[in-house]
Amino acid sequence: MNRVLECSTLEKEILTKVKKEIKKKQPTLAIITFNKSKYSELLINKCFDLDICFRHYKLDNSNTLEVTSLINELNKDKNIDSILLVEPIPKNIDKYTCYETIDESKDIDGVNHLNQYYLSINRPRLINSTVLAVIRLLEFYNISLSDKNVTVIGRSYNISRPLANYLINKNSTVTMCHSKTRDLVNILKNSDIVISATGVNNLFKSSDLSDGCIVTE
């Protein structure tokens, strides 16, 4: 039987700890958005729920220079603890240049190239929150990653790739799959753990998995 990990219990536990930490020190988050999205709405609502101070910068019809100029201002602002560039990012904006501009110490989403590098050499500093959520969930259920065959579905720069690096650092054997992967089912059949990092539902069926396979989405 396959096992799909439930996360609501862990979420409550983490949020309780976060609320206590925020009372000790109130951080301020800079949120940069371009288009209205469900994720940005959830993010801002969560800030209100947890009493996290934030500044919301909504940019319309911007270009790369305007975005990097804003990021540089936020880098210098001592009242800003962290900077989050929320996707989707318009195609006319070079998001990788924007990522590189974010001060590595304020890079809460772990997208700056230096934070990506530190993770790749197993000296992590700031790590993407989705990556940490996956790892915390596996730890919560006492699932060892060492010597496991783990399949990551997705190849995004900010989630799938750092997740693969983290898993490798934990001695997992990692296979990354994507839209051009051939014979996905055969790969899934040989996986101990499958992590879908695409945000797309119904990519595979339970019958595609090996017995006892652990699934996170």
GROMACS elastic network, one bead per residue, 0.5 to 0.9 nm:
[ bonds ]
;  ai    aj funct       b0    kb
    1   206     6  0.89631   500
    1   210     6  0.83943   500
    1   211     6  0.52508   500
    1   212     6  0.50696   500
    1   213     6  0.75366   500
    2   206     6  0.71437   500
    2   209     6  0.74757   500
    2   210     6  0.75178   500
    2   211     6  0.58222   500
    2   214     6  0.60521   500
    2   215     6  0.75212   500
    3   212     6  0.65150   500
    3   213     6  0.62545   500
    3   215     6  0.61178   500
    3   216     6  0.88204   500
    4   213     6  0.85723   500
    4   214     6  0.59729   500
    4   216     6  0.61253   500
    4   217     6  0.85329   500
    5   137     6  0.75900   500
    5   138     6  0.80990   500
    5   141     6  0.81202   500
    5   214     6  0.73291   500
    5   215     6  0.64844   500
    5   216     6  0.59338   500
    5   217     6  0.85765   500
    6     9     6  0.75718   500
    6    10     6  0.83926   500
    6   137     6  0.83699   500
    6   216     6  0.84591   500
    7    10     6  0.53853   500
    7    11     6  0.60762   500
    7    12     6  0.88207   500
    7   137     6  0.67451   500
    8    12     6  0.63257   500
    8    13     6  0.87295   500
    9    12     6  0.53692   500
    9    13     6  0.64436   500
    9    14     6  0.88526   500
   10    13     6  0.50282   500
   10    14     6  0.61632   500
   10    15     6  0.85830   500
   10   136     6  0.83694   500
   10   137     6  0.71105   500
   10   140     6  0.71906   500
   11    14     6  0.52083   500
   11    15     6  0.61019   500
   11    16     6  0.85531   500
   12    15     6  0.52166   500
   12    16     6  0.61515   500
   12    17     6  0.87709   500
   13    16     6  0.53041   500
   13    17     6  0.65563   500
   13    18     6  0.88266   500
   14    17     6  0.52013   500
   14    18     6  0.61660   500
   14    19     6  0.87218   500
   15    19     6  0.61406   500
   15    20     6  0.86875   500
   15    50     6  0.78892   500
   16    19     6  0.53198   500
   16    20     6  0.65739   500
   16    21     6  0.89095   500
   17    20     6  0.52162   500
   17    21     6  0.62961   500
   17    22     6  0.86988   500
   18    21     6  0.50774   500
   18    22     6  0.60903   500
   18    23     6  0.86922   500
   18    50     6  0.77837   500
   19    22     6  0.51912   500
   19    23     6  0.64522   500
   19    50     6  0.60132   500
   19    51     6  0.79068   500
   19    52     6  0.88771   500
   20    23     6  0.53389   500
   20    24     6  0.68598   500
   21    24     6  0.52613   500
   21    25     6  0.65125   500
   21    26     6  0.82179   500
   22    25     6  0.50932   500
   22    26     6  0.50815   500
   22    27     6  0.70921   500
   22    50     6  0.80512   500
   22    51     6  0.78052   500
   22    52     6  0.72645   500
   23    26     6  0.63595   500
   23    51     6  0.88947   500
   26    51     6  0.85132   500
   26    52     6  0.68909   500
   26    53     6  0.70587   500
   27    52     6  0.66678   500
   27    53     6  0.63200   500
   27    54     6  0.81881   500
   27    79     6  0.84957   500
   27    80     6  0.76162   500
   27    81     6  0.59644   500
   27    82     6  0.80154   500
   28    52     6  0.67365   500
   28    54     6  0.50552   500
   28    55     6  0.74447   500
   28    79     6  0.68819   500
   28    80     6  0.53009   500
   28    81     6  0.53974   500
   28    82     6  0.67550   500
   28    83     6  0.89598   500
   29    47     6  0.89929   500
   29    52     6  0.75864   500
   29    53     6  0.63230   500
   29    55     6  0.63198   500
   29    56     6  0.84817   500
   29    80     6  0.61726   500
   29    81     6  0.60239   500
   29    83     6  0.59394   500
   29    84     6  0.74065   500
   29   108     6  0.88749   500
   30    53     6  0.88495   500
   30    54     6  0.56399   500
   30    56     6  0.61499   500
   30    57     6  0.73878   500
   30    74     6  0.76378   500
   30    80     6  0.66169   500
   30    81     6  0.78871   500
   30    82     6  0.61208   500
   30    84     6  0.61234   500
   30    85     6  0.84739   500
   31    40     6  0.87307   500
   31    44     6  0.85203   500
   31    54     6  0.69907   500
   31    55     6  0.60789   500
   31    57     6  0.60236   500
   31    58     6  0.82034   500
   31    82     6  0.86533   500
   31    83     6  0.62247   500
   31    84     6  0.50383   500
   31    85     6  0.63031   500
   31    86     6  0.70817   500
   32    55     6  0.84659   500
   32    56     6  0.61234   500
   32    58     6  0.59357   500
   32    59     6  0.73050   500
   32    67     6  0.87887   500
   32    71     6  0.89862   500
   32    83     6  0.77543   500
   32    84     6  0.61660   500
   32    86     6  0.59651   500
   33    36     6  0.75230   500
   33    37     6  0.89017   500
   33    40     6  0.73296   500
   33    56     6  0.76099   500
   33    57     6  0.63087   500
   33    59     6  0.62237   500
   33    60     6  0.88126   500
   33    84     6  0.86810   500
   33    85     6  0.65252   500
   33    86     6  0.52644   500
   33    87     6  0.71989   500
   33    88     6  0.81508   500
   33    89     6  0.78408   500
   34    57     6  0.84962   500
   34    58     6  0.56767   500
   34    60     6  0.60354   500
   34    61     6  0.82439   500
   34    62     6  0.82192   500
   34    86     6  0.76254   500
   34    87     6  0.77832   500
   34    88     6  0.73331   500
   34    89     6  0.63871   500
   34    90     6  0.72308   500
   35    40     6  0.86492   500
   35    58     6  0.78020   500
   35    59     6  0.79911   500
   35    60     6  0.78099   500
   35    86     6  0.89541   500
   35    87     6  0.82526   500
   35    88     6  0.70212   500
   35    89     6  0.77727   500
   35    90     6  0.82871   500
   36    39     6  0.85318   500
   36    40     6  0.68160   500
   36    41     6  0.75341   500
   36    58     6  0.89843   500
   36    88     6  0.89882   500
   37    40     6  0.53514   500
   37    41     6  0.63468   500
   37    42     6  0.86907   500
   37    87     6  0.85003   500
   37    88     6  0.79699   500
   38    41     6  0.51503   500
   38    42     6  0.61497   500
   38    43     6  0.85475   500
   39    42     6  0.50985   500
   39    43     6  0.60312   500
   39    44     6  0.86568   500
   39    86     6  0.82672   500
   39    87     6  0.84350   500
   40    44     6  0.61884   500
   40    45     6  0.85059   500
   40    86     6  0.68819   500
   40    87     6  0.83216   500
   41    44     6  0.53143   500
   41    45     6  0.60964   500
   41    46     6  0.85126   500
   42    45     6  0.50913   500
   42    46     6  0.60245   500
   42    47     6  0.86505   500
   43    46     6  0.51323   500
   43    47     6  0.63876   500
   43    48     6  0.88934   500
   44    47     6  0.50522   500
   44    48     6  0.64789   500
   44    49     6  0.87304   500
   44    54     6  0.83475   500
   44    56     6  0.84824   500
   45    48     6  0.51131   500
   45    49     6  0.62130   500
   45    50     6  0.87182   500
   46    50     6  0.61112   500
   46    51     6  0.83093   500
   46    52     6  0.82011   500
   47    50     6  0.52655   500
   47    51     6  0.57839   500
   47    53     6  0.70248   500
   47    54     6  0.73024   500
   48    51     6  0.50489   500
   48    52     6  0.63372   500
   48    53     6  0.80291   500
   48    54     6  0.89631   500
   49    52     6  0.78207   500
   50    53     6  0.89990   500
   54    80     6  0.85815   500
   55    80     6  0.87574   500
   59    62     6  0.60732   500
   59    67     6  0.81953   500
   61    90     6  0.88273   500
   62    65     6  0.82152   500
   62    66     6  0.61522   500
   62    67     6  0.69236   500
   62    90     6  0.86159   500
   62    92     6  0.85120   500
   62    93     6  0.76538   500
   63    66     6  0.54530   500
   63    67     6  0.64234   500
   63    68     6  0.88178   500
   63    90     6  0.87793   500
   63    92     6  0.66376   500
   63    93     6  0.54258   500
   63    94     6  0.82867   500
   64    67     6  0.51979   500
   64    68     6  0.61388   500
   64    69     6  0.84669   500
   64    92     6  0.75505   500
   64    94     6  0.58407   500
   64    95     6  0.77325   500
   64    97     6  0.76934   500
   64    98     6  0.71597   500
   65    68     6  0.52319   500
   65    69     6  0.59807   500
   65    70     6  0.86090   500
   65    93     6  0.85351   500
   65    98     6  0.88229   500
   66    69     6  0.51178   500
   66    70     6  0.63168   500
   66    71     6  0.87188   500
   67    70     6  0.52001   500
   67    71     6  0.62567   500
   67    72     6  0.86904   500
   67    93     6  0.82045   500
   67    98     6  0.69153   500
   68    72     6  0.60732   500
   68    73     6  0.86065   500
   68    97     6  0.76968   500
   68    98     6  0.55923   500
   68    99     6  0.88182   500
   68   101     6  0.62769   500
   68   102     6  0.81817   500
   69    72     6  0.51379   500
   69    73     6  0.63831   500
   69    74     6  0.87863   500
   69   101     6  0.89206   500
   70    73     6  0.51141   500
   70    74     6  0.63294   500
   70    75     6  0.86463   500
   71    74     6  0.50174   500
   71    75     6  0.60659   500
   71    76     6  0.87382   500
   71    83     6  0.78780   500
   71    98     6  0.76994   500
   71   101     6  0.67084   500
   71   102     6  0.61593   500
   71   103     6  0.84105   500
   72    76     6  0.64626   500
   72    77     6  0.87430   500
   72   101     6  0.69131   500
   72   102     6  0.72605   500
   72   103     6  0.81511   500
   73    76     6  0.53214   500
   73    77     6  0.62883   500
   74    78     6  0.81001   500
   74    79     6  0.86316   500
   74    80     6  0.64863   500
   74    81     6  0.89782   500
   74    82     6  0.86381   500
   74    83     6  0.75379   500
   74   102     6  0.85718   500
   74   103     6  0.88668   500
   75    78     6  0.77713   500
   75    80     6  0.75828   500
   75    81     6  0.87934   500
   75    82     6  0.86088   500
   75    83     6  0.81977   500
   75   101     6  0.86837   500
   75   102     6  0.68363   500
   75   103     6  0.58001   500
   75   106     6  0.74002   500
   76    79     6  0.88490   500
   76    80     6  0.83591   500
   76   103     6  0.89776   500
   77    80     6  0.56074   500
   77    81     6  0.85175   500
   78    81     6  0.72744   500
   80    83     6  0.75757   500
   80   106     6  0.81305   500
   81   105     6  0.84210   500
   81   106     6  0.58972   500
   81   108     6  0.88443   500
   82   103     6  0.87989   500
   82   105     6  0.77514   500
   82   107     6  0.60592   500
   82   108     6  0.56409   500
   82   109     6  0.89434   500
   83   102     6  0.72134   500
   83   103     6  0.83870   500
   83   106     6  0.56700   500
   83   107     6  0.57635   500
   83   108     6  0.61438   500
   83   109     6  0.80087   500
   84   102     6  0.88494   500
   84   106     6  0.85802   500
   84   107     6  0.70176   500
   84   108     6  0.63297   500
   84   109     6  0.63855   500
   85    89     6  0.82636   500
   85    95     6  0.88907   500
   85    98     6  0.83622   500
   85    99     6  0.80675   500
   85   109     6  0.81506   500
   86    89     6  0.70809   500
   87    90     6  0.84080   500
   88    91     6  0.88622   500
   89    92     6  0.84470   500
   89    93     6  0.69085   500
   89    94     6  0.86199   500
   89    95     6  0.69546   500
   90    93     6  0.56465   500
   90    94     6  0.85022   500
   90    95     6  0.85364   500
   91    94     6  0.72397   500
   91    95     6  0.83546   500
   92    95     6  0.89539   500
   93    96     6  0.88420   500
   93    97     6  0.86126   500
   93    98     6  0.82875   500
   94    97     6  0.55318   500
   94    98     6  0.65726   500
   94    99     6  0.88811   500
   95    99     6  0.60793   500
   95   100     6  0.86253   500
   96   100     6  0.61709   500
   96   101     6  0.85848   500
   96   111     6  0.84826   500
   96   112     6  0.82622   500
   96   113     6  0.86477   500
   97   100     6  0.51307   500
   97   101     6  0.63114   500
   98   101     6  0.50885   500
   98   102     6  0.66891   500
   98   112     6  0.85587   500
   99   102     6  0.55506   500
   99   103     6  0.88396   500
   99   107     6  0.84327   500
   99   110     6  0.89476   500
   99   111     6  0.57281   500
   99   113     6  0.73134   500
  100   103     6  0.78582   500
  100   104     6  0.84064   500
  100   111     6  0.77878   500
  100   113     6  0.60289   500
  100   114     6  0.81913   500
  101   104     6  0.85434   500
  101   112     6  0.74898   500
  102   105     6  0.83858   500
  102   106     6  0.69164   500
  102   107     6  0.60206   500
  102   111     6  0.84224   500
  102   112     6  0.63985   500
  103   106     6  0.53170   500
  103   107     6  0.60580   500
  103   112     6  0.76667   500
  104   107     6  0.50057   500
  104   108     6  0.84054   500
  104   110     6  0.78975   500
  104   111     6  0.86008   500
  104   112     6  0.60687   500
  104   113     6  0.83667   500
  104   114     6  0.67551   500
  104   115     6  0.65053   500
  104   125     6  0.88328   500
  104   126     6  0.78705   500
  105   108     6  0.78663   500
  105   115     6  0.88668   500
  105   125     6  0.84285   500
  105   126     6  0.75662   500
  106   109     6  0.87729   500
  106   110     6  0.89789   500
  106   126     6  0.85570   500
  107   110     6  0.54417   500
  107   111     6  0.67384   500
  107   112     6  0.65420   500
  107   115     6  0.80464   500
  107   126     6  0.68089   500
  107   127     6  0.86062   500
  107   128     6  0.89710   500
  108   111     6  0.80918   500
  108   126     6  0.63297   500
  108   127     6  0.72819   500
  108   128     6  0.70324   500
  108   129     6  0.78153   500
  109   112     6  0.82845   500
  109   126     6  0.72106   500
  109   127     6  0.62628   500
  109   129     6  0.60998   500
  109   130     6  0.85953   500
  109   158     6  0.79134   500
  110   113     6  0.82430   500
  110   114     6  0.86873   500
  110   115     6  0.56391   500
  110   116     6  0.65881   500
  110   125     6  0.82633   500
  110   126     6  0.51932   500
  110   129     6  0.79323   500
  110   158     6  0.73574   500
  110   162     6  0.87219   500
  111   114     6  0.82874   500
  111   115     6  0.66977   500
  111   116     6  0.64833   500
  111   126     6  0.87790   500
  111   127     6  0.80202   500
  111   128     6  0.71478   500
  111   157     6  0.79401   500
  111   158     6  0.57543   500
  111   159     6  0.89363   500
  112   115     6  0.54642   500
  112   116     6  0.63892   500
  112   117     6  0.87340   500
  113   117     6  0.60805   500
  113   118     6  0.86686   500
  114   118     6  0.61438   500
  114   119     6  0.86144   500
  115   118     6  0.51062   500
  115   119     6  0.62725   500
  115   120     6  0.86460   500
  115   124     6  0.69483   500
  115   125     6  0.62569   500
  115   126     6  0.60747   500
  115   127     6  0.71232   500
  116   119     6  0.53009   500
  116   120     6  0.63209   500
  116   124     6  0.81184   500
  116   125     6  0.89460   500
  116   126     6  0.85672   500
  116   127     6  0.78697   500
  116   158     6  0.85890   500
  116   161     6  0.89319   500
  116   162     6  0.66525   500
  117   120     6  0.50142   500
  117   121     6  0.65099   500
  117   122     6  0.87426   500
  117   123     6  0.85270   500
  117   124     6  0.83076   500
  118   121     6  0.53983   500
  118   122     6  0.63358   500
  118   124     6  0.50336   500
  118   125     6  0.67076   500
  118   126     6  0.87960   500
  119   123     6  0.54719   500
  119   125     6  0.71386   500
  119   126     6  0.83804   500
  119   127     6  0.75592   500
  119   162     6  0.70716   500
  119   165     6  0.67541   500
  119   166     6  0.68339   500
  119   169     6  0.85785   500
  120   123     6  0.74960   500
  120   124     6  0.77807   500
  120   162     6  0.74107   500
  120   165     6  0.54671   500
  120   166     6  0.74010   500
  120   168     6  0.88320   500
  120   169     6  0.79673   500
  121   124     6  0.77749   500
  121   165     6  0.84242   500
  121   169     6  0.81474   500
  122   165     6  0.81257   500
  122   166     6  0.75760   500
  122   169     6  0.60141   500
  124   127     6  0.68928   500
  124   166     6  0.87922   500
  126   129     6  0.89310   500
  127   130     6  0.86112   500
  127   131     6  0.70612   500
  127   132     6  0.68504   500
  127   162     6  0.79336   500
  128   131     6  0.53629   500
  128   132     6  0.64280   500
  128   133     6  0.87555   500
  128   158     6  0.69760   500
  128   159     6  0.67400   500
  128   162     6  0.77221   500
  128   163     6  0.85297   500
  129   132     6  0.50420   500
  129   133     6  0.60481   500
  129   134     6  0.87245   500
  129   159     6  0.86827   500
  130   134     6  0.63470   500
  130   135     6  0.87260   500
  130   159     6  0.67134   500
  130   163     6  0.86416   500
  131   134     6  0.53153   500
  131   135     6  0.63988   500
  131   136     6  0.86471   500
  131   158     6  0.89353   500
  131   159     6  0.61545   500
  131   160     6  0.79133   500
  131   162     6  0.72136   500
  131   163     6  0.53789   500
  131   166     6  0.81840   500
  132   135     6  0.50813   500
  132   136     6  0.59080   500
  132   137     6  0.84028   500
  132   163     6  0.83325   500
  133   136     6  0.51335   500
  133   137     6  0.60575   500
  133   138     6  0.86834   500
  134   137     6  0.51812   500
  134   138     6  0.63957   500
  134   139     6  0.87262   500
  134   163     6  0.84517   500
  134   195     6  0.82660   500
  134   216     6  0.73587   500
  134   217     6  0.83776   500
  135   138     6  0.51956   500
  135   139     6  0.61796   500
  135   140     6  0.85269   500
  135   163     6  0.85991   500
  135   166     6  0.86129   500
  135   167     6  0.85346   500
  136   140     6  0.59321   500
  136   141     6  0.87175   500
  137   140     6  0.50046   500
  137   141     6  0.65652   500
  137   142     6  0.87528   500
  137   143     6  0.88157   500
  137   216     6  0.85830   500
  138   141     6  0.53752   500
  138   142     6  0.63440   500
  138   143     6  0.52934   500
  138   144     6  0.76707   500
  138   145     6  0.83226   500
  138   216     6  0.86759   500
  139   143     6  0.57350   500
  139   144     6  0.74086   500
  139   145     6  0.89495   500
  140   143     6  0.76505   500
  144   147     6  0.83319   500
  144   148     6  0.77508   500
  144   170     6  0.88510   500
  145   148     6  0.55248   500
  145   149     6  0.84665   500
  145   150     6  0.82665   500
  145   167     6  0.71181   500
  145   168     6  0.89741   500
  145   170     6  0.60758   500
  145   171     6  0.66669   500
  145   172     6  0.55640   500
  145   173     6  0.89457   500
  145   193     6  0.87798   500
  146   149     6  0.88930   500
  146   167     6  0.85659   500
  146   168     6  0.88167   500
  146   170     6  0.58051   500
  146   172     6  0.51223   500
  146   173     6  0.83377   500
  147   170     6  0.86530   500
  147   171     6  0.59025   500
  147   172     6  0.51934   500
  147   173     6  0.66718   500
  148   171     6  0.77332   500
  148   172     6  0.50460   500
  148   173     6  0.60924   500
  148   174     6  0.83501   500
  148   191     6  0.78413   500
  148   192     6  0.59663   500
  148   193     6  0.73040   500
  149   172     6  0.61506   500
  149   174     6  0.61325   500
  149   175     6  0.76890   500
  149   190     6  0.73093   500
  149   191     6  0.50364   500
  149   192     6  0.52060   500
  149   193     6  0.64829   500
  149   194     6  0.86530   500
  150   164     6  0.88814   500
  150   167     6  0.80571   500
  150   172     6  0.65120   500
  150   173     6  0.60131   500
  150   175     6  0.63028   500
  150   176     6  0.85906   500
  150   188     6  0.89889   500
  150   190     6  0.89617   500
  150   191     6  0.56771   500
  150   192     6  0.59818   500
  150   194     6  0.58124   500
  150   195     6  0.75363   500
  151   164     6  0.89358   500
  151   173     6  0.84293   500
  151   174     6  0.57950   500
  151   176     6  0.58558   500
  151   177     6  0.71418   500
  151   187     6  0.76577   500
  151   188     6  0.70283   500
  151   190     6  0.89893   500
  151   191     6  0.62221   500
  151   192     6  0.80917   500
  151   193     6  0.63216   500
  151   195     6  0.61752   500
  151   196     6  0.82690   500
  152   155     6  0.80452   500
  152   160     6  0.68376   500
  152   161     6  0.89484   500
  152   163     6  0.81648   500
  152   164     6  0.71587   500
  152   174     6  0.71796   500
  152   175     6  0.61933   500
  152   177     6  0.61781   500
  152   178     6  0.86725   500
  152   193     6  0.85617   500
  152   194     6  0.60922   500
  152   196     6  0.59950   500
  152   197     6  0.68337   500
  153   160     6  0.76126   500
  153   175     6  0.83974   500
  153   176     6  0.58828   500
  153   178     6  0.58257   500
  153   179     6  0.88901   500
  153   194     6  0.75969   500
  153   195     6  0.61833   500
  153   197     6  0.56652   500
  153   198     6  0.66716   500
  154   159     6  0.84123   500
  154   160     6  0.56915   500
  154   161     6  0.83670   500
  154   176     6  0.67327   500
  154   177     6  0.58640   500
  154   178     6  0.50972   500
  154   179     6  0.80598   500
  154   195     6  0.88073   500
  154   196     6  0.68421   500
  154   197     6  0.53188   500
  154   198     6  0.53555   500
  155   158     6  0.88198   500
  155   159     6  0.77232   500
  155   161     6  0.59932   500
  155   176     6  0.68426   500
  155   177     6  0.71658   500
  155   178     6  0.63820   500
  155   197     6  0.81222   500
  155   198     6  0.83365   500
  156   159     6  0.56164   500
  156   160     6  0.50337   500
  156   161     6  0.61816   500
  156   162     6  0.88059   500
  156   197     6  0.82744   500
  156   198     6  0.82565   500
  157   160     6  0.64298   500
  157   161     6  0.55405   500
  157   162     6  0.72892   500
  158   161     6  0.67053   500
  158   162     6  0.66091   500
  158   163     6  0.86519   500
  159   162     6  0.57082   500
  159   163     6  0.59327   500
  159   164     6  0.86073   500
  159   197     6  0.72314   500
  160   163     6  0.50549   500
  160   164     6  0.61383   500
  160   165     6  0.87624   500
  160   176     6  0.80845   500
  160   196     6  0.89481   500
  160   197     6  0.62585   500
  160   198     6  0.84903   500
  161   164     6  0.50675   500
  161   165     6  0.63697   500
  161   166     6  0.87040   500
  161   176     6  0.84976   500
  162   166     6  0.61388   500
  162   167     6  0.86093   500
  163   166     6  0.50686   500
  163   167     6  0.62134   500
  163   168     6  0.86221   500
  164   167     6  0.51431   500
  164   168     6  0.61683   500
  164   169     6  0.86106   500
  164   172     6  0.89275   500
  164   174     6  0.64461   500
  164   175     6  0.82170   500
  164   176     6  0.76323   500
  165   168     6  0.50956   500
  165   169     6  0.61899   500
  165   170     6  0.87183   500
  165   174     6  0.87181   500
  166   169     6  0.50907   500
  166   170     6  0.64820   500
  166   172     6  0.89557   500
  167   171     6  0.65675   500
  167   172     6  0.54250   500
  167   173     6  0.77357   500
  167   174     6  0.70787   500
  168   171     6  0.50226   500
  168   172     6  0.50224   500
  168   173     6  0.64183   500
  168   174     6  0.66331   500
  169   172     6  0.73728   500
  175   187     6  0.81507   500
  175   191     6  0.88891   500
  176   181     6  0.87320   500
  177   180     6  0.77609   500
  177   181     6  0.55803   500
  177   182     6  0.86983   500
  177   184     6  0.74127   500
  177   187     6  0.87598   500
  178   181     6  0.53586   500
  178   182     6  0.89930   500
  178   184     6  0.88306   500
  178   198     6  0.88806   500
  179   182     6  0.85838   500
  181   184     6  0.62909   500
  182   185     6  0.87180   500
  182   186     6  0.89441   500
  183   186     6  0.55763   500
  183   187     6  0.68630   500
  184   187     6  0.51931   500
  184   188     6  0.62168   500
  184   189     6  0.86716   500
  184   204     6  0.87778   500
  184   208     6  0.87712   500
  185   189     6  0.60996   500
  185   190     6  0.88051   500
  185   204     6  0.78853   500
  185   208     6  0.54802   500
  185   209     6  0.74496   500
  186   189     6  0.51369   500
  186   190     6  0.66933   500
  186   208     6  0.79275   500
  186   209     6  0.87527   500
  187   190     6  0.53927   500
  187   191     6  0.65859   500
  187   209     6  0.88705   500
  188   191     6  0.51151   500
  188   192     6  0.83822   500
  188   193     6  0.86231   500
  188   194     6  0.72201   500
  188   204     6  0.89283   500
  188   208     6  0.64075   500
  188   209     6  0.54109   500
  188   210     6  0.70717   500
  188   213     6  0.88455   500
  189   192     6  0.84665   500
  189   207     6  0.89475   500
  189   208     6  0.62171   500
  189   211     6  0.84237   500
  189   213     6  0.85802   500
  190   209     6  0.78302   500
  190   210     6  0.65553   500
  191   194     6  0.65416   500
  191   209     6  0.74994   500
  191   210     6  0.68659   500
  191   213     6  0.67498   500
  191   214     6  0.86597   500
  192   209     6  0.88737   500
  192   210     6  0.74943   500
  192   211     6  0.88403   500
  192   212     6  0.74119   500
  192   214     6  0.63392   500
  192   215     6  0.87936   500
  193   212     6  0.89754   500
  193   213     6  0.55776   500
  193   215     6  0.58963   500
  193   216     6  0.80235   500
  194   209     6  0.86724   500
  194   213     6  0.72706   500
  194   214     6  0.62177   500
  194   216     6  0.64651   500
  194   217     6  0.84507   500
  195   214     6  0.84511   500
  195   215     6  0.59270   500
  195   217     6  0.58152   500
  196   199     6  0.73959   500
  196   200     6  0.81563   500
  196   201     6  0.89658   500
  196   203     6  0.84616   500
  196   215     6  0.78357   500
  196   216     6  0.63791   500
  197   200     6  0.81528   500
  197   216     6  0.86615   500
  197   217     6  0.63342   500
  198   201     6  0.83796   500
  198   217     6  0.82882   500
  199   217     6  0.76186   500
  200   203     6  0.67976   500
  201   204     6  0.83507   500
  201   217     6  0.88646   500
  202   205     6  0.69260   500
  204   207     6  0.82639   500
  204   208     6  0.64369   500
  204   209     6  0.84031   500
  205   208     6  0.53113   500
  205   209     6  0.73512   500
  206   209     6  0.55365   500
  206   210     6  0.84389   500
  207   210     6  0.77306   500
  207   211     6  0.88657   500
  209   212     6  0.82894   500
  209   213     6  0.63516   500
  210   213     6  0.54987   500
